Structures are given as C-alpha cells and as structure tokens.
Amino acid sequence: MSVNQFRTDICESLGYYVYRLVDPRNGETFYVGKGIANRVFEHESETDDITSIAEKEKHKRILEIKADGHEVIRIIHRHFPFETFDKETSELLSFEVESALMDAYTGLTNIQEGRDADNRGSTHISEIIKRYSKEEIVPHHSLMAISIPISIEQKSLYNAVRYAWRVDINKVQNRYVLAHTKGLVRGVFEVSAWLKEGTEEFEIEFKDFLRVEKTAGRYGFIGKELSKDSEISKLYLGKRLPPVKKGAMSPVRYFDKLQSPVK
C-alpha cells in the first residue's frame, strides 16, 4: 500500500521526528532529515526553485527510483511524541539525532551538515582526547589527594572525603586535601585538624557516620571546602592528577610542593 501522507490524528501525536529516505534498489540511505507532520512525504513535490547541486541530486534520485517502478522507502528513525515531550524539547532532540545520523551515513544529498557538526559531529577518538583532556595539576602547595566513589560525590563531598583513612599523620600535616573521582579533582579542602580513631574527639565528630571497620592508624579531618573562586581552588579544581603508579592501591596520594608524588 502506497502512503503519501499521515492523517491529522497521527500528525498531532507524532511530534518532531528524524527520517531517512532509502533507495529500494540498493538499500542506500540517500537523505536524512528532521521534520514534523508530513515533512517526510514532501520531497517528491519539491520541484520548484531547486538550485543547489545537493537538492538536484536528491530530486534526481527520487525521479530515477520512480522511473524504475519503485517507491522511495521512508523510515522514521526516531520520533519524539508530544504526549511525552513538549514541543521545544521534541524539536531539540530531533536536531541531535539528525546530526548524528548525518555523520553516520556517507554520500548523502543533504545541503547542510548536522546542527553544530563542527563542534560535536563525528570525531576521531584521538581528537576527542585532545579536545576534552583536562590539564594536569602542578602542586604549588603540599597536597594529599583522596579518591572517593562517584556515587558519593553528588551527596556531601566534604563528608565523603574527610572520613576515615589510613594515613601517616606525619605526612598529612599542613596539606590541602583534593577530593577526586577517577583522577579528576572535584573539591579542594583546607584542614584545621586531624582526629585519630579511638579518641573522644573522633568519636564525637564522626558519631553519625556510617561506621567502617576499626583499624589502627585511621584518621578523619575537620576543615572546610574552599570556594571554587578562591585562588587555591583555581589551581586544582577540575584538573586531573598524574597517572597512578602501576600496582598502587591506596586511595590516598601525597604531593610535595612542585615535586612529583612521594607516594
């Protein structure tokens, strides 16, 4: 059955969509577009004011398909119904999918590239790494970096990073603490005091925390998170730590001022 339009009820529910025009003779997708209502059917009637080479190629392909006794295959690749998405979101998402599909199919007759293709289009992984790699920290202060789970990061970063660690109390003095997830610094903390497990001060400060197995040498600290606009935070926040040495297992790392990590 040949269909050349959607009924009104379908148009009102379908929302914005992304579609492909496919040549039935070889299965090749020759056009990717986004639209609403009956846009997917309108290309065959667009015979006026065709001036661009790409548009001429698309129209030529359609005419050749019909001349060979076939119909263009129309595929709704993804749609964003108004029952689920508001109109603005529906259109925005369709732009994104259209751009991704245009990157995926070569030899299209589209005039324009996908939306924001220069910045977010098909990109080799080496370029992705180059574009999005964060600057590695340079320790302008004595630092210690503590790894915290990503699941905890969205809760209280301060509480996640300050309790409770096996540390060398002689090493931790006068160091800023960097909270990180997978090597990316999420918070910078100034420490006012380290409390040893088993002491009255420790038990009072951390009485509401989920208890960890008691082990000699475990400490927690009292301090404050530095503002992201502070001069010290600007040096470290959002930057990455140097790679961990092979075989290193401790969640705590130490960095001396302007030197390589000492552990």
Buried (B, 14 or more C-beta within 10 A) or exposed (E): EEEEEBEEEEBEBBBBBBBBBBBEEEEBBBBBBBBBBBBBBEBBEEEEEBEEEBBEBBBEBBEEBEEEEEEBEBEEBBBBEBEEBEEEBBBBBBBBBBBBBBBEBEEBBBEEBBBEBEEEBEBEEEEEEEEEEEEEBEBBBBBBBBBBEEEBBEEEBBBBBBBBBEBEEEBBEEBBBBBBBEBBBBBBBBBEEBBBBEEEEBEEBBEEEEEEEEEEEBBBBBBEBBEEEEEBBBBBBEBBBBEBEEEEEEBBBBBBEEEEBEE
